[in-house]
Amino acid sequence: MIIIVGVAAWFNRPHEIKIGFVAGLSGKYSTLGHSVLNGVRLALEEVDYKVGNQNIQLIQKDDQQNPKEAQNIIHEFAANGVKLIIGNTTSSMTKESIKILQEYPQLLMISPTASSSEFSNKKDNFVRTQVAHNTSRFNKLSSYLLAHDIRNLYMVYDEKNKSYVNNYLNNFEDSFVQLGGPALIEAKKLSESYSAIASDIKEKNVDAVVVIANSIDSSKFIQYLRLNGIKQQVVVSGWAKSDDFIENGGKYVEGIIFITGYDDNSKDQAYVEFVQRYINRYGTKPSVFSAQAYETMQIILEVINKDSNIVNLKQHLLTQKVFEGLQGKVVFDKFGDVDRDYFLMTVKNNQFVKKE
């Protein structure tokens, strides 16, 4: 009888699903990484880290924005029995992970934030809830700039996230030129002397400066420009759109323009309720990255609740295709890429607001 009870207890105990999480959790890219991690954890906490009779173990790793580390982590996850990975948070590290992911067809990686088009239209074991860069994504921004006679664009970028930057640069420029604007005046690395960049901007006929970098670097650079008399319009990539950007930039980032798929002031009930839960949990407003991470984890939970075999997760995603998001629907195409409406936002009175 004792043996029978013991065996029964073993068969009835909750199974465990291991989910790997990899992002830049240290250094200057950590704001993005922790924003995504917070969104994932909030979704898991709301279900007490359980789906049905299964416990969920979230295994967190820091890629340190280091290619070798990102690759080693994939090997570690595979050796530890992980079948699903959430990450990476930057396109450059995602690119490194995908190289190794090809060795493990049983693994599936889903990224809430990687936006490089290098990963688009491929039948592989990678999907994402972040819209990939493409020319049409920038059309609203290009149209706005041209309508306000802003034609001569000067780009400054962080070369350490090369995959993201190249896609942003190329697709934005393609959109701008197709709608009647000229090619870029210049593209400079943010690692160059701020003084030299500022002098170059002053010497050239620049209408707007486009900054492609993380929130901290973007705000510091813009502050430097404003303090040195550069008053032209500044456009910033969605990578920088977080509270850290406003906190560090203060009055100097007022009027900055973003092209984004999320409205921080949305009145959609699901989004409003998420924001309040996030504030209650973390004491601060969620970024777009937190929102997309939360959505991603909710989608995963919805699918796992129907079929706990992670190997079938991508198949179920592509079969169902449409999931409820925090601001409208999340729709996957046959390759596991998604699409969203995009609009302009600006900073006004220390808040992100939709630009009409």
C-alpha positions as CSV (number, residue, x, y, z in Angstrom):
1,M,0.0,0.0,0.0
2,I,2.8,2.4,0.9
3,I,4.4,1.8,-2.5
4,I,1.2,2.3,-4.3
5,V,0.5,5.6,-2.5
6,G,4.1,6.7,-3.3
7,V,3.8,5.9,-7.0
8,A,0.4,7.7,-7.1
9,A,1.8,10.7,-5.5
10,W,4.7,10.8,-8.0
11,F,2.4,10.6,-11.0
12,N,0.0,13.3,-9.5
13,R,2.7,15.8,-8.6
14,P,2.8,19.0,-10.7
15,H,5.0,18.9,-13.8
16,E,7.4,21.8,-14.3
17,I,7.9,23.9,-17.4
18,K,11.3,25.6,-17.7
19,I,11.3,28.9,-19.5
20,G,14.6,30.6,-20.1
21,F,14.9,34.4,-20.1
22,V,17.9,36.2,-21.6
23,A,18.6,39.9,-21.8
24,G,21.1,42.6,-21.0
25,L,20.5,42.9,-17.2
26,S,23.7,44.8,-16.4
27,G,25.4,47.8,-17.9
28,K,23.9,50.6,-19.9
29,Y,21.5,48.3,-21.7
30,S,20.0,47.0,-18.5
31,T,17.0,49.5,-18.5
32,L,15.6,47.7,-21.5
33,G,16.4,44.2,-20.1
34,H,14.8,44.8,-16.7
35,S,11.7,46.5,-18.3
36,V,11.1,43.3,-20.3
37,L,11.8,41.0,-17.3
38,N,9.3,43.0,-15.2
39,G,6.6,42.5,-17.8
40,V,7.3,38.8,-18.0
41,R,7.4,38.4,-14.2
42,L,4.1,40.3,-13.7
43,A,2.3,38.0,-16.1
44,L,3.7,34.9,-14.3
45,E,2.9,36.3,-10.8
46,E,-0.7,36.8,-11.8
47,V,-1.0,33.0,-12.4
48,D,1.2,32.1,-9.4
49,Y,3.8,30.7,-11.8
50,K,1.4,27.9,-12.7
51,V,-0.6,26.6,-15.7
52,G,-3.1,23.9,-14.9
53,N,-1.1,21.2,-13.0
54,Q,2.2,22.6,-14.0
55,N,4.7,24.9,-12.3
56,I,6.6,27.3,-14.3
57,Q,10.3,28.0,-13.5
58,L,11.7,31.2,-15.0
59,I,15.5,30.9,-15.4
60,Q,17.1,34.3,-15.8
61,K,20.4,35.0,-17.6
62,D,22.3,38.2,-18.4
63,D,23.8,38.3,-21.9
64,Q,25.8,41.4,-20.9
65,Q,25.4,42.6,-24.4
66,N,28.3,40.3,-25.2
67,P,28.1,38.0,-28.3
68,K,29.9,35.1,-26.7
69,E,27.9,35.2,-23.6
70,A,24.6,35.3,-25.5
71,Q,25.7,32.2,-27.5
72,N,26.9,30.3,-24.3
73,I,23.5,31.0,-22.6
74,I,21.7,29.2,-25.4
75,H,23.9,26.2,-24.9
76,E,23.3,26.3,-21.1
77,F,19.5,26.5,-21.6
78,A,19.6,23.5,-24.0
79,A,21.7,21.5,-21.5
80,N,19.3,22.4,-18.7
81,G,16.2,21.1,-20.4
82,V,14.8,24.5,-21.4
83,K,12.5,24.3,-24.4
84,L,11.3,27.9,-24.6
85,I,13.4,31.1,-24.4
86,I,12.2,34.7,-24.0
87,G,14.8,37.1,-25.4
88,N,17.1,38.6,-26.4
89,T,16.1,42.2,-25.9
90,T,18.4,43.8,-28.5
91,S,18.6,42.8,-32.1
92,S,22.4,42.4,-32.0
93,M,22.2,39.8,-29.2
94,T,19.2,38.1,-30.8
95,K,21.3,37.6,-33.9
96,E,24.0,35.9,-31.9
97,S,21.5,33.6,-30.2
98,I,19.8,32.6,-33.4
99,K,23.2,31.4,-34.7
100,I,23.3,28.8,-31.9
101,L,19.5,28.2,-31.8
102,Q,19.9,26.5,-35.2
103,E,21.7,23.7,-33.4
104,Y,18.7,23.0,-31.2
105,P,15.5,22.6,-33.3
106,Q,13.7,21.6,-30.1
107,L,14.2,25.1,-28.7
108,L,11.9,28.0,-29.5
109,M,12.9,31.6,-28.9
110,I,10.3,34.4,-28.7
111,S,11.5,38.1,-28.4
112,P,9.2,40.9,-27.2
113,T,11.6,43.6,-28.5
114,A,14.0,42.5,-31.3
115,S,13.0,44.5,-34.4
116,S,15.7,43.9,-37.0
117,S,14.3,42.8,-40.3
118,E,17.2,40.3,-40.6
119,F,15.0,37.9,-38.8
120,S,11.9,38.4,-40.9
121,N,10.2,36.0,-43.4
122,K,12.2,32.9,-42.1
123,K,10.8,29.5,-41.2
124,D,12.9,28.8,-38.1
125,N,12.6,28.4,-34.3
126,F,12.3,32.2,-33.7
127,V,9.2,34.3,-33.3
128,R,8.5,37.8,-31.9
129,T,5.8,40.2,-30.7
130,Q,7.8,43.2,-31.8
131,V,7.1,44.6,-35.3
132,A,10.1,44.3,-37.6
133,H,11.6,47.4,-39.2
134,N,10.3,48.0,-42.6
135,T,10.0,51.0,-44.9
136,S,6.2,51.5,-44.4
137,R,6.7,51.6,-40.6
138,F,8.4,55.0,-41.0
139,N,6.0,56.5,-43.5
140,K,4.0,58.5,-40.9
141,L,7.3,59.9,-39.5
142,S,8.6,60.8,-43.0
143,S,5.4,62.4,-44.0
144,Y,5.3,64.5,-40.9
145,L,8.8,65.7,-41.3
146,L,8.4,66.6,-45.0
147,A,5.1,68.3,-44.3
148,H,6.9,70.6,-41.8
149,D,9.7,71.2,-44.4
150,I,12.2,69.1,-42.4
151,R,14.3,67.6,-45.1
152,N,18.0,67.5,-44.2
153,L,18.5,64.7,-41.6
154,Y,21.6,64.0,-39.6
155,M,21.8,60.6,-37.9
156,V,23.7,59.7,-34.7
157,Y,23.8,56.1,-33.6
158,D,25.1,53.5,-31.1
159,E,27.2,51.1,-33.2
160,K,27.1,48.4,-30.5
161,N,23.5,47.4,-31.5
162,K,24.5,47.1,-35.2
163,S,21.6,44.9,-36.4
164,Y,19.0,47.3,-35.0
165,V,20.8,50.5,-36.1
166,N,21.4,49.3,-39.7
167,N,17.7,48.3,-40.1
168,Y,16.5,51.6,-38.6
169,L,18.8,53.7,-40.8
170,N,18.1,51.9,-44.0
171,N,14.3,51.6,-43.7
172,F,13.9,55.2,-42.4
173,E,16.0,56.5,-45.3
174,D,14.2,54.4,-47.8
175,S,10.8,55.7,-46.6
176,F,12.0,59.3,-46.5
177,V,13.4,59.2,-50.0
178,Q,10.4,57.4,-51.5
179,L,8.1,60.1,-50.1
180,G,10.2,62.9,-51.7
181,G,13.0,63.6,-49.2
182,P,16.7,63.7,-49.9
183,A,19.2,61.0,-48.6
184,L,20.8,61.5,-45.2
185,I,23.3,64.3,-44.8
186,E,25.5,62.3,-42.4
187,A,25.5,59.3,-40.0
188,K,27.9,59.5,-37.0
189,K,28.7,57.0,-34.3
190,L,27.6,58.2,-30.8
191,S,31.0,57.0,-29.5
192,E,32.6,59.9,-31.3
193,S,33.3,63.2,-29.6
194,Y,30.1,65.0,-28.7
195,S,31.9,68.3,-29.4
196,A,33.0,67.2,-32.9
197,I,29.4,66.0,-33.7
198,A,27.9,69.3,-32.5
199,S,30.4,71.3,-34.5
200,D,29.6,69.2,-37.6
201,I,25.9,69.8,-37.2
202,K,26.4,73.5,-36.9
203,E,28.5,73.6,-40.0
204,K,25.9,71.7,-42.1
205,N,22.4,72.6,-43.2
206,V,20.7,70.3,-40.8
207,D,16.9,70.4,-40.2
208,A,16.7,67.5,-37.8
209,V,18.9,65.2,-35.8
210,V,17.9,61.5,-35.6
211,V,19.3,59.6,-32.5
212,I,19.4,55.8,-32.5
213,A,20.5,54.7,-29.0
214,N,19.3,53.6,-25.6
215,S,17.3,55.9,-23.3
216,I,20.3,57.0,-21.2
217,D,22.7,57.7,-24.0
218,S,20.0,59.4,-26.1
219,S,18.9,61.8,-23.3
220,K,22.5,62.7,-22.4
221,F,23.4,63.4,-26.0
222,I,20.3,65.6,-26.6
223,Q,21.0,67.5,-23.4
224,Y,24.5,68.2,-24.7
225,L,23.1,69.4,-28.0
226,R,20.6,71.8,-26.4
227,L,23.2,73.2,-24.0
228,N,25.4,73.9,-27.0
229,G,22.8,75.8,-28.9
230,I,21.5,73.2,-31.3
231,K,17.8,73.8,-31.4
232,Q,16.8,71.7,-34.4
233,Q,14.0,69.1,-34.2
234,V,15.3,65.8,-32.7
235,V,13.8,62.4,-33.6
236,V,14.6,59.4,-31.3
237,S,14.2,55.7,-32.0
238,G,11.7,53.6,-30.1
239,W,14.6,51.9,-28.3
240,A,14.9,55.0,-26.1
241,K,11.2,55.4,-25.2
242,S,11.1,54.8,-21.5
243,D,10.7,56.9,-18.3
244,D,14.5,56.9,-18.0
245,F,14.7,59.0,-21.1
246,I,12.5,61.8,-19.6
247,E,14.0,61.5,-16.1
248,N,17.6,62.0,-17.5
249,G,16.7,64.5,-20.2
250,G,14.3,66.7,-18.3
251,K,13.4,69.9,-20.1
252,Y,15.9,69.3,-22.8
253,V,13.9,66.4,-24.3
254,E,10.6,68.3,-24.6
255,G,9.3,68.2,-28.1
256,I,11.3,65.1,-29.1
257,I,9.5,62.8,-31.7
258,F,9.1,59.0,-31.7
259,I,7.5,56.6,-34.1
260,T,5.9,53.9,-32.0
261,G,3.3,51.1,-31.8
262,Y,2.2,52.0,-28.3
263,D,0.2,54.9,-26.9
264,D,1.3,55.5,-23.3
265,N,-2.1,57.3,-22.7
266,S,-4.3,54.7,-24.2
267,K,-7.7,54.3,-22.6
268,D,-8.1,50.6,-23.7
269,Q,-9.3,48.9,-20.6
270,A,-6.8,46.0,-20.8
271,Y,-4.0,48.5,-21.0
272,V,-5.2,50.8,-18.2
273,E,-5.6,47.8,-15.9
274,F,-2.2,46.5,-16.8
275,V,-0.6,49.9,-16.0
276,Q,-2.2,50.0,-12.6
277,R,-1.1,46.5,-11.7
278,Y,2.4,47.3,-12.9
279,I,2.6,50.5,-10.8
280,N,1.3,48.6,-7.8
281,R,4.0,45.9,-8.2
282,Y,7.0,48.0,-9.3
283,G,6.2,51.5,-8.2
284,T,6.7,53.0,-11.6
285,K,4.9,53.2,-15.0
286,P,5.6,50.5,-17.5
287,S,7.5,51.2,-20.6
288,V,6.4,49.9,-24.1
289,F,8.9,47.1,-23.6
290,S,7.3,46.0,-20.3
291,A,3.9,46.1,-22.0
292,Q,5.1,44.0,-25.0
293,A,6.8,41.5,-22.6
294,Y,3.6,41.2,-20.6
295,E,1.6,40.5,-23.7
296,T,4.2,38.0,-24.9
297,M,4.0,36.0,-21.6
298,Q,0.2,36.1,-21.7
299,I,0.2,34.7,-25.2
300,I,2.6,32.0,-24.1
301,L,0.4,31.1,-21.1
302,E,-2.7,31.0,-23.3
303,V,-1.1,28.5,-25.6
304,I,0.5,26.4,-22.9
305,N,-2.9,26.1,-21.2
306,K,-4.2,24.4,-24.3
307,D,-1.1,22.2,-25.0
308,S,1.7,22.0,-22.5
309,N,4.1,20.5,-25.0
310,I,6.4,23.5,-25.8
311,V,7.5,21.8,-29.0
312,N,4.0,22.6,-30.4
313,L,4.0,26.2,-29.3
314,K,5.0,27.9,-32.6
315,Q,2.5,25.7,-34.5
316,H,-0.3,26.8,-32.2
317,L,0.7,30.5,-32.5
318,L,0.7,30.3,-36.3
319,T,-2.6,28.4,-36.4
320,Q,-4.5,30.7,-34.0
321,K,-2.7,33.8,-35.5
322,V,-4.8,36.4,-33.6
323,F,-4.4,37.1,-29.9
324,E,-5.8,39.9,-27.7
325,G,-3.2,42.4,-26.8
326,L,-3.2,45.4,-24.4
327,Q,-3.9,47.8,-27.2
328,G,-5.7,45.9,-29.9
329,K,-4.9,42.5,-31.4
330,V,-1.5,40.8,-31.9
331,V,-1.5,39.1,-35.3
332,F,1.2,36.6,-36.3
333,D,2.0,35.9,-40.0
334,K,3.1,32.5,-41.3
335,F,6.7,33.2,-40.2
336,G,5.9,34.3,-36.7
337,D,6.3,38.0,-37.3
338,V,3.6,40.5,-36.2
339,D,2.1,43.8,-37.4
340,R,0.8,46.8,-35.6
341,D,-0.4,50.3,-36.4
342,Y,2.2,52.9,-35.8
343,F,1.8,56.6,-34.8
344,L,3.8,59.6,-33.6
345,M,4.4,60.5,-30.0
346,T,6.3,63.4,-28.4
347,V,7.4,64.5,-25.0
348,K,5.2,67.3,-23.5
349,N,5.3,68.4,-19.9
350,N,7.4,65.4,-18.9
351,Q,5.0,63.0,-20.4
352,F,4.8,60.9,-23.6
353,V,1.8,62.1,-25.5
354,K,0.3,61.2,-28.9
355,K,1.2,63.7,-31.6
356,E,-2.0,64.7,-33.6
